[in-house]
Amino acid sequence: MKRILLAAFALVVAVAASAKNYGWDTEILYKGTPDAYTEKMCRLDVAYEKGGENRPVIVWFHGGGLTSGWRHIPDALRREGAIVVGVGYRFVTEVSLAETIDDAAASVAWVFQNIEKYGGDLSKVYLAGHSAGGYLVSMLGLNKAYLAKYGIDPDKQIKALVPYSGQVITHFAQRQKQGIANLTPTIDEFAPLFYVRGDAAPMLVISGDREVELFGRYEENAYFVRMLRLNGHKNVTFYEVDGFDHGDMAEPAHLLLLKYIRNNK
């Protein structure tokens, strides 16, 4: 595990390049429309560098506890020519958690079917997300059944999984539906920890400062990384960003993701 100092990040932010000449394609429906709620929520936006070719692709899942939030494309990721896909999905207040994860899987399938026309390289697809979005990333990458439904093998076709401060026990939104308190941990088929294995795609796991993270999220992720390695995973990188809490750790994490992409071309 690597600890990143706030002062060092201030320097990195100061010298970071500004976003390039990006185009936008928005409100793209990626899933069928059996009802108005699906039609509203199952949409995505694409930001792409005009004229770019063979670009890395970041599929971005927003946070919000699986019950709120909205799709967006972080400004910091629109650098260095990466294509960024901001995904919306249905919330567990209206559908089951399995259906929410299936939405995320369907959006990844759309990317593999369509992103080349934006200049994307299918061998460089990264799944990333913050908090609830990080949870979705880990579930898609470790429980292969969700993407297998759409003909995708995450071990072979995803360049890396990049959860920011993601839940790795059963998500608290699911536990709340079961009448289980936020601070009572469980691990079942809706926990990324349930699926830890050594042959998963490469992973970049990022946590906020252990002293200010949400509900012991740093310790969750530290254990997650340890169990991946004990199961034989040879390509897991883990960062803790000092001084950043659960909400604001995404900004330095974006820079870590871009650096990771540069180093894994």
C-alpha positions as CSV (number, residue, x, y, z in Angstrom):
1,M,0.0,0.0,0.0
2,K,1.2,3.4,-0.9
3,R,0.4,6.6,1.0
4,I,0.1,9.8,-1.0
5,L,0.8,13.0,0.7
6,L,-1.4,16.1,0.3
7,A,1.6,18.3,-0.4
8,A,2.7,16.1,-3.2
9,F,-0.7,16.2,-4.8
10,A,-0.8,20.0,-4.6
11,L,2.3,20.0,-6.9
12,V,0.8,17.5,-9.3
13,V,-2.5,19.4,-9.5
14,A,-0.6,22.6,-10.2
15,V,1.3,21.2,-13.2
16,A,-1.5,19.0,-14.6
17,A,-2.4,19.7,-18.2
18,S,-5.7,21.2,-19.1
19,A,-8.4,19.2,-20.9
20,K,-7.9,18.9,-24.7
21,N,-10.4,19.6,-27.4
22,Y,-13.2,17.2,-26.4
23,G,-16.5,16.6,-28.1
24,W,-19.6,15.3,-26.4
25,D,-22.3,12.8,-27.2
26,T,-25.0,12.8,-24.5
27,E,-28.2,11.1,-23.4
28,I,-27.5,7.8,-25.1
29,L,-29.9,5.0,-24.1
30,Y,-27.9,1.9,-23.6
31,K,-30.7,-0.5,-22.4
32,G,-34.1,-1.4,-23.6
33,T,-37.1,0.6,-22.4
34,P,-39.6,-1.6,-20.7
35,D,-40.7,1.4,-18.5
36,A,-40.2,5.1,-18.1
37,Y,-37.8,4.7,-15.2
38,T,-35.4,2.6,-17.2
39,E,-35.6,5.0,-20.1
40,K,-34.7,7.9,-17.8
41,M,-31.9,6.3,-15.8
42,C,-30.2,3.9,-18.3
43,R,-28.4,6.5,-20.3
44,L,-24.7,7.5,-20.7
45,D,-22.6,10.4,-22.0
46,V,-19.4,10.2,-23.9
47,A,-16.6,12.7,-23.9
48,Y,-13.9,12.1,-26.6
49,E,-11.0,14.0,-28.1
50,K,-11.9,15.0,-31.6
51,G,-9.8,13.2,-34.1
52,G,-8.3,10.8,-31.6
53,E,-7.4,7.2,-32.4
54,N,-6.6,4.2,-30.3
55,R,-7.5,6.1,-27.1
56,P,-7.9,4.5,-23.7
57,V,-11.5,4.4,-22.4
58,I,-12.6,5.1,-18.9
59,V,-16.1,3.9,-18.1
60,W,-17.1,6.0,-15.1
61,F,-19.8,5.1,-12.5
62,H,-20.9,7.8,-10.1
63,G,-21.4,7.5,-6.4
64,G,-24.5,8.1,-4.2
65,G,-25.0,5.0,-2.1
66,L,-26.9,3.3,-5.0
67,T,-29.9,5.5,-4.1
68,S,-28.9,8.9,-5.4
69,G,-26.5,10.9,-7.6
70,W,-26.4,11.4,-11.3
71,R,-24.2,10.4,-14.2
72,H,-21.3,12.8,-14.9
73,I,-17.9,13.0,-16.5
74,P,-15.2,14.3,-14.1
75,D,-13.3,17.2,-15.6
76,A,-10.0,15.9,-14.3
77,L,-10.4,12.7,-16.4
78,R,-10.7,14.7,-19.7
79,R,-7.0,14.9,-20.0
80,E,-4.4,13.2,-22.2
81,G,-6.9,12.1,-24.8
82,A,-8.7,9.5,-22.7
83,I,-12.3,8.8,-23.7
84,V,-14.6,9.0,-20.7
85,V,-18.1,7.4,-20.6
86,G,-20.3,8.7,-17.7
87,V,-22.9,6.0,-16.8
88,G,-26.3,6.4,-15.2
89,Y,-28.1,3.4,-13.6
90,R,-31.3,2.6,-11.8
91,F,-31.3,2.9,-8.0
92,V,-32.1,0.2,-5.5
93,T,-35.0,2.3,-4.1
94,E,-36.9,1.2,-7.3
95,V,-35.3,-2.0,-8.5
96,S,-33.3,-4.9,-7.0
97,L,-29.5,-4.6,-6.5
98,A,-29.0,-7.4,-9.1
99,E,-30.9,-5.2,-11.6
100,T,-28.7,-2.2,-10.8
101,I,-25.5,-4.2,-11.3
102,D,-27.0,-5.5,-14.6
103,D,-27.5,-1.9,-15.7
104,A,-23.8,-1.3,-15.1
105,A,-23.0,-4.5,-17.1
106,A,-25.2,-3.4,-20.0
107,S,-23.4,-0.1,-20.2
108,V,-20.1,-1.8,-20.5
109,A,-21.5,-3.9,-23.3
110,W,-22.6,-0.7,-25.1
111,V,-19.0,0.5,-24.8
112,F,-17.6,-2.6,-26.4
113,Q,-20.1,-2.4,-29.2
114,N,-19.8,1.3,-29.9
115,I,-16.7,3.0,-28.5
116,E,-14.4,2.4,-31.5
117,K,-16.3,5.0,-33.5
118,Y,-15.2,7.6,-31.0
119,G,-11.6,6.5,-31.4
120,G,-11.5,4.1,-28.5
121,D,-9.2,1.1,-28.2
122,L,-11.1,-2.0,-27.0
123,S,-7.9,-3.4,-25.5
124,K,-7.7,-0.4,-23.1
125,V,-11.1,-0.3,-21.4
126,Y,-10.9,0.7,-17.7
127,L,-13.8,0.5,-15.3
128,A,-13.7,3.1,-12.6
129,G,-16.0,4.7,-10.1
130,H,-16.3,6.4,-6.8
131,S,-18.0,4.9,-3.7
132,A,-21.2,3.2,-5.0
133,G,-19.6,3.4,-8.4
134,G,-16.5,1.7,-7.1
135,Y,-18.7,-1.1,-5.6
136,L,-20.2,-1.6,-9.1
137,V,-16.8,-1.8,-10.7
138,S,-15.6,-4.5,-8.3
139,M,-18.8,-6.5,-8.6
140,L,-18.6,-6.4,-12.4
141,G,-14.9,-7.4,-12.4
142,L,-15.0,-10.1,-9.8
143,N,-18.4,-11.8,-10.3
144,K,-18.0,-12.7,-14.0
145,A,-21.6,-13.7,-14.4
146,Y,-22.8,-10.1,-14.9
147,L,-20.6,-9.3,-17.9
148,A,-20.8,-12.9,-19.2
149,K,-24.5,-12.3,-19.9
150,Y,-23.3,-9.8,-22.5
151,G,-20.5,-11.9,-23.9
152,I,-17.7,-10.1,-22.1
153,D,-15.0,-11.8,-20.0
154,P,-13.7,-9.1,-17.6
155,D,-10.5,-11.0,-16.9
156,K,-9.5,-10.9,-20.6
157,Q,-11.2,-7.8,-21.9
158,I,-11.0,-5.2,-19.1
159,K,-7.6,-3.4,-18.9
160,A,-8.1,-2.7,-15.2
161,L,-10.6,-2.3,-12.4
162,V,-10.3,1.0,-10.5
163,P,-12.6,1.4,-7.5
164,Y,-12.3,4.6,-5.5
165,S,-13.3,4.0,-1.9
166,G,-15.8,1.3,-2.9
167,Q,-17.7,-0.9,-0.5
168,V,-16.4,-4.5,-0.6
169,I,-18.6,-6.1,1.9
170,T,-22.3,-6.3,1.1
171,H,-23.3,-2.8,0.2
172,F,-25.1,-0.9,3.0
173,A,-28.0,0.0,0.7
174,Q,-28.7,-3.8,0.3
175,R,-28.2,-4.3,4.1
176,Q,-30.7,-1.6,4.8
177,K,-33.3,-3.3,2.7
178,Q,-32.7,-6.4,4.8
179,G,-33.0,-4.5,8.1
180,I,-29.3,-4.7,8.8
181,A,-27.5,-1.6,10.3
182,N,-24.8,0.3,8.5
183,L,-22.2,-0.8,11.0
184,T,-23.1,-4.5,10.9
185,P,-21.0,-6.0,8.2
186,T,-22.1,-9.0,6.1
187,I,-20.6,-10.8,3.2
188,D,-22.9,-12.6,0.7
189,E,-23.4,-12.8,-3.1
190,F,-23.6,-9.0,-3.2
191,A,-20.1,-8.5,-1.7
192,P,-17.1,-8.1,-3.9
193,L,-15.1,-9.9,-1.1
194,F,-17.2,-13.0,-1.8
195,Y,-15.5,-13.3,-5.2
196,V,-11.9,-12.5,-4.5
197,R,-9.6,-14.6,-6.8
198,G,-6.2,-14.5,-8.3
199,D,-7.1,-14.5,-12.0
200,A,-9.1,-11.3,-12.0
201,A,-8.2,-8.3,-14.1
202,P,-5.5,-5.9,-12.8
203,M,-6.7,-3.6,-10.1
204,L,-6.0,-0.1,-8.9
205,V,-7.7,0.3,-5.5
206,I,-7.7,3.8,-3.9
207,S,-8.9,4.8,-0.5
208,G,-9.2,8.1,1.3
209,D,-7.3,8.8,4.6
210,R,-8.0,6.0,7.1
211,E,-8.8,8.5,9.8
212,V,-11.6,10.3,8.0
213,E,-12.9,7.7,5.6
214,L,-16.6,6.5,5.7
215,F,-17.4,3.5,8.0
216,G,-13.9,2.1,8.1
217,R,-13.8,2.0,4.3
218,Y,-10.0,2.1,4.3
219,E,-9.8,-1.0,6.4
220,E,-12.3,-2.7,4.2
221,N,-10.2,-2.0,1.1
222,A,-6.9,-3.0,2.9
223,Y,-8.4,-6.3,3.8
224,F,-9.8,-6.7,0.2
225,V,-6.4,-6.1,-1.3
226,R,-4.8,-8.5,1.2
227,M,-7.3,-11.3,0.3
228,L,-6.8,-10.7,-3.4
229,R,-3.1,-11.1,-3.0
230,L,-3.4,-14.2,-0.7
231,N,-5.6,-15.7,-3.5
232,G,-2.7,-15.3,-5.9
233,H,-3.5,-11.9,-7.6
234,K,-0.2,-10.5,-8.8
235,N,-1.3,-7.1,-10.2
236,V,-3.0,-5.1,-7.5
237,T,-1.9,-1.6,-6.6
238,F,-3.3,0.1,-3.4
239,Y,-3.2,3.8,-2.5
240,E,-4.3,5.7,0.5
241,V,-4.5,9.5,-0.1
242,D,-3.7,11.3,3.1
243,G,-5.8,14.2,4.2
244,F,-8.8,13.4,2.0
245,D,-12.1,12.1,3.3
246,H,-14.6,9.9,1.5
247,G,-16.2,12.7,-0.4
248,D,-13.2,14.6,-1.6
249,M,-10.7,11.7,-2.2
250,A,-12.0,11.4,-5.8
251,E,-10.0,14.4,-7.1
252,P,-6.5,13.1,-6.2
253,A,-7.7,9.6,-7.2
254,H,-8.4,10.9,-10.8
255,L,-4.8,11.8,-11.1
256,L,-3.6,8.4,-9.8
257,L,-5.8,6.8,-12.4
258,L,-4.4,8.9,-15.3
259,K,-0.9,8.1,-14.1
260,Y,-1.8,4.4,-14.0
261,I,-3.0,4.6,-17.6
262,R,0.1,6.3,-18.8
263,N,2.2,3.6,-17.1
264,N,0.2,0.7,-18.6
265,K,0.0,1.5,-22.3
